[in-house]
């Protein structure tokens, strides 16, 4: 059986972002928070996650480039 490729940090952040949205949606569905609170929370953290992912991808790209140069 083939091994799964290791997830990069940016891939893990993408998964966390998706799980965060799912969790917030579940809270709204259970009526623990209002739809407005759900939208506010998602809006508040959505851009932060996107920025983190972008930053991490840039780090990974720079690391790969440096590794390539070394060879």
Secondary structure, DSSP 8 states (H G I E B T S, - for coil): --------HHHHHHHHHHHHHHHHHHHHHTTSS-HHHHHHHHHHHHHHHHHHHHHHHHHHHHHHHHHHHH-
